[in-house]
Amino acid sequence: MAVEEIGRLRTIAIVGQGGAGKTQTAEGILFAAGATTRLGRPDDGTAAMDFEPEELSRQISISSSFHHFNWKKTEVILANTPGYNAFLPDTFNTMRMVDAAVFVATPGRDLKVESEKIWQQIEELNLPRIAFVARLDKERTSFAAAMNDLEKTLSAHPVALTLPLGEETSFNGVIDVLAMKALTYPDNSGKAKEADLAGEAKQRAEEARIKLWEAVAETDDALLEKYLDQGTLGDEELRAALRAAVMAGKLTPVFCGSGVKNIGIGPLLDAIVSLLPAPNERPAATGHPLTNGGLVERKHDPNEPFCAFVFKTVIDPFVGKLSIFRVVSGRAISDAVVLNATHQTRERFGQLLRLEGKKQAPLAMALPGEIAAVAKLKDTITSDTLCDEKSPLILPPLKRPAPVISFAIRPRTRADEERASTALQRLIEEDPALETHRDAQTHEIILSGTGQMHIETTVEKLKRKFNVEVDLQAPKVPYKEAIKGRAEAQGKYKKQSGGRGQYGDCWLRIEPLPRGGGFEFVDEIVGGSIPRNFIPSVEKGCRNNLTEGFLAGYPMVDVKVTVFDGSYHDVDSSDMAFQIAASMGMKNALEKARPIILEPIMTLEVSCPDECMGDVIGDLNSRRGKVLGMDRKGSSQVIKALVPMSEVLKYAPDLRSITSGRGSFEQTFSHYEETPPPIAEKIVKEARAARETAKLHHAHA
């Protein structure tokens, strides 16, 4: 394929909020173009683009999927993306790899926050886009309402290129504004019956055509002058100017139809080919060469050095790892040796694969703009750059979303526990929006993600792919203990029972250190009241006592301990005796030193619309939060606050409710702070009850 032949390639993503009809639209496109032999339906599990068991059971798209088809001598690579909030990171990663977007709008239903986020991403990536108003065969739908949402809610510049014929259940075709024809669909084949316009349909088409002329003319000063002078634009002139306006992001052509009835798909396919860009019409990619810190451009040209970006990984327990990449420049060839520039290791391609829904087909070569896959690369993961060894380049990595919800996972059996960590690491390789770690204090495995549904589907995948079963629980808050006062106490251990006894005696002084001070041990023994060789045992006894605190079994921190007196026995004293004596002394001193519970405090940055700001701040105050300040970021307010961790374990669904899904937040650990007495009393009571229950359980066992 020469450079000019790349002009006959389109790589596009179908995007939009959950429930808009994206997958059904994709199925209609594939069937109408002859890429599939039947019209798949997500509702009955026959869709080519939704095939994961978790997608079939929920009837939603969870992960981006890919297919390809040919239309009017143009090859189109189609990506179908998720629309629900928890899975948008995957959508955004895929959007970075395509040259244009088809935004599926919902007729007569309010656009949700997901649509706003996706549109914002389209704008940030400067993707040329067209819109498709789907599901017009459903009740309570309105093409006019969808156009209004695009213009008012998303600040798009929509211009109708097809109009609906009939409404709701009587919807049976579209008016093609460019061709000035009526297209009706007597069956679900996607083949239209063409007719001349008459009556009310003709009047609507003429009104829409005038709006189209005006919208296109306003994108170009010379064209506007000509239009004002002549009152019309020629067909070729109109099409060329419309394409230029779409490529510049100035206009969004809007089409309408139904994926279920395969209505209006033909004009949409024509627009994908005629209005959206080829890879070589998009800006060159930029990256950092390994040799210096500058930036290098790579044109989407097969004659440039090979470069590709891995944006998705699929883990299959049977097939192995599948790396999905977009070719940026040059040619990807089966059995070639390439450089992983990110890790500076060599990789050998096996058979290149073209993705066809859940199936793959062999591919001899992939060219710039194409999305392909290869199995079993050794060192390659998502966000890696693969390139020609002679011309190494690293492309910017994908953004990792901040996790918004965490759960502790409890493996059901010992076998599950042994396999859980490895299985989770494999899933994180597949889904970079996941994070996992083992809490050093609570010893729980913590799984974090972008939403509850995200975590739940991950648990389902653990079972399906790796036969690991786990239960989800709210994570334990890693409280700590400290002291507020200074105290002295004696610890004396004396045991005599025939033969050699045990004897250790020490006097300890404890006092608080500043927050974050840790543990400090001071030896003030003079005159040999405790021999030098037993001092380390006293320190060890003190340290051991701090691991389970005094009040509720949490680690004791920020304590200074001084041993200042004691006594010993020439025969009976031992390391163990002084360890026990020090532990007894610590308990006696802690009781008098006003012990307290410390709780972890998180820094929260909450983004929300202006109208929700008061409710969000009120809610943060009710969670014992301290608002530090507010900043404006784009059209949102960003509220920065300090909030106890225990109050935000389930903040994500609450914020979603308060802001109607338009709020988001990021959190990071800040510091530890004293817990208010009423809450501390409750924590101590619950901890002691849990210990009693554990003792009873142990006794019965």
JOMO-V881159 format. One line per field, one symbol per residue. ss: DSSP state (~ for helix, > for strand, _ for the rest). psi: psi as a letter, one per 40 degrees, with the letter a starting at -180 (. if undefined). A space follows every 50 residues. Layout:
ss = ???
psi = ???
This chain:
ss = __~~~~__>>>>>>>______~~~~~~~~~~~_________~~~______ __~~~~~~______>>>>>>>__>>>>>>>____~~~~~~~~~~~____> >>>>>>______~~~~~~~~~~~~~__>>>>>>>________~~~~~~~~ ~~_____>>>_>>>>__~~~__>>>>____>>>>________>>>>__~~ ~~~~~~~~~~~~~~~~~___~~~~~~~~~~____~~~~~~~~~~~~~___ _>>>>>_>____>_~~~~~~~~~~~___~~~___>>>>>______>>>__ ______>>>>>>>>>>___>>>>>>>>>>_>>>___>>>>____>>>>__ _>>>>>__>>>>>_>>>___>>>>>_________>>>_____>>>_____ ____>>>>>>>__~~~~~~~~~~~~~~~~~____>>>>______>>>>>_ _~~~~~~~~~~~~~~~___>>>>______>>>>___>>>>>>>>>_____ _>>>>>>>>>>>______>>>>>________~~~~~~~~~~~~~~~____ _____>__>>>>>>>>>_____>_~~~~~~~~~~~~~~~~~~__>>>>>> >>>>>>>>>~~~~~~~~~~~~~___>>>>>>>>__>>>>>>>>>~~~___ ~~~~~~~~_____>>>>>>>>>>>__~~~~~~~~~~~~~~~~~~~~~~~~ _
psi = hiddddefhhhihhiiihedfdddddddddddeedieihihddeeehdeh eidddddefihdihiiiiihhffhhhhhhhiieiddeddddddddeeiei ihhhihhehihiddddddddddddefhiiiihhifeeiifihdddddddd dddefigihheiiihiibdeheaihhddefihhigdaeeehihiiiiibd dddddddddddddddddeehddddddddddeiiidddddddddddddeed ighhiiahddefhedddddddddddiiideeiiiiiihiddieaihihig heeiihhihheihhhhdddahhhhihhdiahhhieihihhddefiiihhb hiihhgbeiiiihdihihdihiiiifhdehiheihhihdegiihihiihh ihieiiihhhididddddedddddddddddgeeiiiihhddeeihhhiae iddddddddddddddefhhiihihiihgiiiaieihiiiihhhhhhghah ahhhhihihiiiiiheebhhhhhfhiefdhideedddddddddddedead deeihhifhhhhheiaiihddeiidddddddddddddddddeegiihhih hihhhhhiideedddddddddeefihhdiiihhbeihhhhihhhddefdf ddddddddefeeiiiiiihciiihhidddddddddddddddddddddddd .
